[in-house]
Each structure stands twice: as structure tokens, then as C-alpha cells.
């Protein structure tokens, strides 16, 4: 499953959450990793240092994926440095949960701009470079909240549902050009963003455990490889079986 030597990847949201595990796994496979971060400069530098210590090549870039000019500058910088972009992982995401009745328009807009518009801008920016190579991989990190949303996840679930639709549209548009576009939908993953939730979730066992970022990085690395060439426009769920587990009956309002 190792990537060809010197393939170039951009991983958004590469400094926190699932992002560092994805960056480390791609770097281990021989991919040159360019990680984008919004604010966590020290964390980004630490991920770069880990990859380099393991013998890989990595670079960090500060960029807000919701801002068109910053996205274009990021991609131009990587192409100028490397001559190509082969892999894009749209991992950047934010959560601002609130019930629909309490969600301010600014919250809704902020979540959709990062989680959905950011992926659109990044994908649009890298496609010309991938077309030049007639090879590419775009991997969008979605969520099982699309299928199992909790109360208060209106903006987040909507943004990830839109991301899965964007995945299918892109696959239809660029598939004949050698570009594969797929999504990964994680279940409950232990990250800094979910720390309070998993800490309060109680005792875990084999049937009821939270996943780790490394549980996601493996499937991302596979989708980024040549071995995934026959997979196109799919959303792959990685949730320990939670989606197919028996759900509690909904309570009727009293």
C-alpha cells in the first residue's frame, strides 16, 4: 500500500485531531506532506518534526481554507515548490453545535464555510495540477453525523452531508482523467475536539469503544494509493460498527 516515491500531498487541518495521524501515515508511506493549519502553529511544527525524524519530508503552511485567496496561495506555493500535487485530504473542520432554534446565522455560515466551502475551494484549486499529472486522489473527511446526527448538530451534519454530495459530483466530473474522489466517514474518534464527550462516555469495551485517529489514517492512506484505483465516489464508514448496531427506541414526547 505504499505510495509511489515523491508523490505530494496537501492535508488540511493537519495539526490537530485526525490530521496529524493522517500526515504521519502518508509521510511513512513516502509521500511528501504539506500540512495546512489555521492557528495551531506549534502543533503543526511538531507534526513536521515527527515526520522528518522518521525520515520523511513535510512542510507546514498557515492557511484559512474558507478564504479563497489563502487557498489559492497555498496551492500555488506547493506547486511552485514541488511541481505537482497528487493527493488532497480535506480534513479541516469545526464544530459549533446548537439546537436549530438557537443557532445564529453567523454560526451556521462559519461551519459551512470551513467544512464544505473549504473543501470546494481546495478541490477546485488542486484539480488543474492533478489533470496535468492525469493522476490524483481527493479524500474528504466526512462524519457519521450525516446518518446519525445528534440534537444540536444541524450545521455540522448539514456541512458533512454536503461534503459527501460534493464527493460524488467531483468523482463524476474528473474520474475519466485519472482522479479518484472518495470520502471517509469516521464515527466517534478520540481527539482534542471530542475530549469532553469521550471522557464523559463511561466505560468502553470492544462493542462500545471510541476510535483513535490511527483507525482513520489507515483507510485514508489506502485511498491515496494506487491500490484504490477502482474505488470512486464512495463514502467509507469507519465507526467500529456503530452505524449497524441496534439503536435505542426513540422516546415519545411526554
N, C-alpha and C positions, 0 to 999 in steps of 0.2 A: 504494500500500500504506500510505499514511499513515493513522494513526488519527484518529478524529474529535477535534476540539479538546476539551480539558479532560476527556478520559477519565482515570480514576485507576487506577494500577497499584500493587500491592504485589509486590516481588521479594524473596524470602527468600534469604539468603546473597549479598546484593547487594554486598558489599565485597571479595570475593576470588574467584579462579578465573574461571569463566564469568560470574559475576554482574555485574561492572562493565560488561562488553561489552553484556549484555542491558539494563542500566539506561541506558547511553548511547544505545543504538539506540532504545529506547522514548522516551526524552527527545527525541531528534532528530525523532521522528515526531509530537511534540506531546502526548505523554502526560505527565501529572503523575506522577512516580515517587516512591514511598515505599519505600525500601530498608531491609530489616531485616538486622541483623548481630548476631553473638553476642559477639565480643570485639574485632574489629579496628576500633576507633573512628576512628583516624586515617585508615585506608584508606577507611572509609565517608565521612568528611568530604571526602576527596579526590575521590571519585566525585561527590558532591553538587556540589562546586565546579566540576568539569568540565562537568556538565550545565547549571549556572547560567551558566557562562561562554559556553556555546553558545546561550544564550537560553531555556533550558528551566526548569522548576520541579522541584525534588527535595528530599526530606527524608530524614533518617536516623533510625532507631529501633533501640535496643538491645532485643533480644528473643530468648529461647531458644525455638525452635519446638517443642521437645519438652515444654514446660511449658504446660499448659492455661491457667492464669491469665495468663501472659505473652502468649500468642497472643490471648486474648480482649481484653486491654488494648490490644494493638497495633491490632487491627481496630477496636475502639471508638474509639481515638484518630483513626485515619484517617477513619472515617465522620463523627465529630464535626467534623473539620477540613474535609472535602471534601463531605460529604453523600452520598457513594456510593463503592463500589469496583466497578470494571468488569473489571479484569484481575488475576489472581493467577498469579505464576510461582513454583512450588515448586522452588526451586533449591538450597536449603540441603542440604548433605550432608557426611558424614565417611567416612573410610576407616580401618579398623583391621584390616589383613589378618593372618591367621594360619591355619595348617592347622586343619582341623576338630578334630583330636585335641588341638591346643594352644590352642584358642580358649576363653577363660574366659567364663562366663555373663555377667559384667559387660560384657565387650567386645561380645558378641552383642546384649545389651539396649541398649547405648549406640548402636550403629549403627542398629538398627531403630527406636529412639525418634526419632532425628533424621531419618533418611532416609525412613521410612514413616509413623510416628505423627505426626511433624511436619506432613507433607503432609495427612494426615487431619484434624488439628486446624485447620490453616489453611483447608482447603477447607470444612469444616463451619462455620467462623466467618464466611466471606465469602458463603456461599450466600444467607442472608436478604437481604443488601444487593443481590446480583445479581438475586434474584427480584423485589425492588421495582422494579428497572430493566427487568426482562424482557429483559435482555441481559447476557452475561458470557462471560469466557474464563478457563479454568483450564488452565494449561500446566505439566505435570510434567516435570522433567528426570530422565530415567532414565539408562540406560547400556547399551552393547553387552555389558557383562559378564553381562547376563541370558542372552544367546545364546552368548557366547564367554568364559565365565569362566576366569580363570587360577587355578591352585592357590593356595589361601590366601584366596580371595575369598568364602568361604561366607557371611558376614554381609552383606557389601556386595551381592553378587549376589542374595541372597535378598531383601534390602530393596528393591532396584530391581525385581525380579520382582513383588513385592507391590505396588509403586507402579504398575506397568503394569496389574495387575488392578484396583486402585483406580480408575485412569483409566477403564476400561471400565464399571465399576459406576456411577461418578458420571455418565458420559455417558448411561447408560440411565435414570438417575433424574431428571436435570434437563434433558435435551435438549429436551423439549417446552416448556420455559419460556424458551427463547432462550439457554441457556447451553451453550457448546461446551467440551468437556473432551478434551484430547489430550496426548500425551507426545512428547518428543524424546529419542532415544537417541544421545548422542554416542559416537564412537569414541575414539581416542587424541587428547586435546586438551592442548596445552601450557599448563599453569597452574602456580602455585606448588606445588600439591598433587602434581603429577606431575613436577616438575622433575628429580628424581634419575633417574626412569625414562627420560624422553626424552633427557636428557644422555648416558645410557649406551646408547642405542639404535643409535648408529652413524650412518653417512652416510644422509641422506634423499634421495629422488628423487621424481619425480611419482607413481610407483606405491607408494611407501613413505614417505609423509610424515606427520608429526603435524599435526593440525588446529590452528587458532587459535580463541580464544573468539569472534572475529567470524564464524567459519564457523557457529556455533550461534546467534548473536544474530539473524541474518537470518531464519532459519526461525521463531524464537520471535516476532519482530515480525510475520511473516506470519500465524501462527496467532492472534495477538492482534487482527488486523484484521477488517474486515467481509468482505474477500475470502475468508476461510477459513470462511464460514458453513456450507458444505456438507461440512466435514470434522469428523467426530465419532467419539470413542472410538478414535482411531488412535495408534499409536506409529510415529513417523517416524525412521528411522535416518539419521544424518549421520556417516559414518565414512570418506569417501573411497573407498568400495568394498571396504573390508577384509572386511566380512561375506560378500561373494560371491566373494572371492579364494580361490584354491586353498590349502588348508591342508596343512601338513606331516603326513605319516602319523604316527600315534601310535606311539611306541616300545613294544615289548613288554618287560615286566619281565624282567631277566636272571636 
